[in-house]
Amino acid sequence: MPRLRSKAGNLHALEIHIFLEAMPGVGEGQRPTDLVPNGLMTNATVHGITAAPQGQMLRVTYKGSEAKVVVRPGTLIVAYVPADRACLGRVPRSSASGRRRPPAA
């Protein structure tokens, strides 16, 4: 979840990436990102969503820490789904990443 801190100290999501349930804790933590100057990326678990004047407020936890992140209307949301090669090219915008399986013995 790349994000930046406003002058008031609030965190604002620039993008939300939803991982598969089979991927809990992938890259969990908070670190700098080069998406924007002074940006942060947080990989965390969402524990609550509430309304906020600017959109929605997510309460997230990661490695014993907690943060509240504002998600404004229009924020890019990306969901990861399992697929095979037949799915590539069917949608106007797609990207793929993966790991090569070792050869069968």
C-alpha positions as CSV (number, residue, x, y, z in Angstrom):
1,M,0.0,0.0,0.0
2,P,2.1,2.9,-1.2
3,R,1.1,6.1,0.7
4,L,2.3,9.5,1.9
5,R,1.9,11.5,5.0
6,S,-0.1,14.8,4.9
7,K,1.0,18.0,6.6
8,A,-1.5,17.1,9.4
9,G,0.3,13.7,9.9
10,N,-2.4,11.5,8.4
11,L,-1.4,8.7,6.1
12,H,-3.1,8.7,2.6
13,A,-3.1,5.6,0.4
14,L,-2.0,6.1,-3.2
15,E,-2.7,2.5,-4.2
16,I,-4.2,-0.5,-2.4
17,H,-3.0,-4.0,-3.4
18,I,-5.2,-6.9,-2.2
19,F,-3.2,-10.2,-1.9
20,L,-4.6,-13.7,-2.0
21,E,-5.6,-15.3,1.2
22,A,-2.9,-17.9,0.6
23,M,-0.3,-15.1,0.9
24,P,-0.6,-13.9,4.5
25,G,2.2,-11.8,5.8
26,V,4.0,-11.4,2.4
27,G,6.5,-8.6,2.8
28,E,4.8,-7.5,6.0
29,G,6.2,-4.2,7.3
30,Q,6.7,-0.6,6.4
31,R,9.4,0.8,4.3
32,P,10.3,3.7,2.0
33,T,9.0,3.6,-1.6
34,D,10.2,5.6,-4.6
35,L,6.6,6.0,-6.0
36,V,6.5,9.5,-4.6
37,P,9.0,11.6,-2.6
38,N,8.9,10.7,1.1
39,G,6.5,7.8,0.3
40,L,6.0,4.7,2.4
41,M,4.8,1.3,1.5
42,T,3.0,-0.8,4.1
43,N,2.2,-4.5,3.8
44,A,-0.3,-5.1,6.5
45,T,-3.6,-6.8,7.5
46,V,-6.7,-4.7,7.5
47,H,-8.6,-4.9,10.9
48,G,-11.2,-2.3,10.3
49,I,-12.8,0.1,7.9
50,T,-14.7,3.3,8.9
51,A,-16.0,6.3,7.2
52,A,-13.8,9.4,7.1
53,P,-14.4,12.9,5.7
54,Q,-11.9,12.2,2.9
55,G,-13.2,8.7,2.1
56,Q,-12.6,5.6,4.1
57,M,-10.2,5.0,7.0
58,L,-8.4,1.6,7.2
59,R,-7.0,0.4,10.5
60,V,-4.0,-1.9,9.6
61,T,-1.5,-3.9,11.6
62,Y,1.9,-5.2,10.7
63,K,4.8,-6.7,12.8
64,G,3.3,-5.5,16.1
65,S,2.5,-2.0,14.8
66,E,-0.7,-0.3,13.9
67,A,-1.6,2.5,11.4
68,K,-4.6,4.3,10.2
69,V,-4.7,5.1,6.5
70,V,-7.1,7.3,4.6
71,V,-8.3,5.9,1.3
72,R,-9.8,8.6,-0.9
73,P,-12.4,8.0,-3.6
74,G,-10.6,7.2,-6.9
75,T,-7.7,5.5,-5.2
76,L,-6.3,2.7,-7.4
77,I,-7.2,-0.7,-6.1
78,V,-5.4,-3.8,-7.4
79,A,-6.5,-7.4,-6.6
80,Y,-4.3,-10.4,-7.2
81,V,-6.0,-13.5,-8.5
82,P,-4.7,-17.0,-9.5
83,A,-4.7,-17.5,-13.2
84,D,-3.1,-19.4,-16.0
85,R,-1.7,-18.4,-19.4
86,A,-5.1,-18.6,-21.1
87,C,-6.1,-15.5,-19.1
88,L,-3.4,-13.3,-20.5
89,G,-4.5,-10.9,-23.2
90,R,-8.2,-11.2,-22.4
91,V,-8.4,-8.0,-20.4
92,P,-7.4,-4.5,-21.6
93,R,-4.9,-3.9,-18.7
94,S,-3.1,-6.8,-17.1
95,S,0.3,-7.7,-15.7
96,A,1.7,-11.0,-14.6
97,S,4.4,-12.1,-12.3
98,G,5.3,-15.5,-11.0
99,R,7.9,-18.1,-10.1
100,R,9.1,-20.8,-12.4
101,R,8.3,-24.3,-11.1
102,P,11.2,-26.7,-10.9
103,P,11.1,-29.4,-13.6
104,A,9.1,-32.5,-12.7
105,A,11.2,-35.4,-11.6
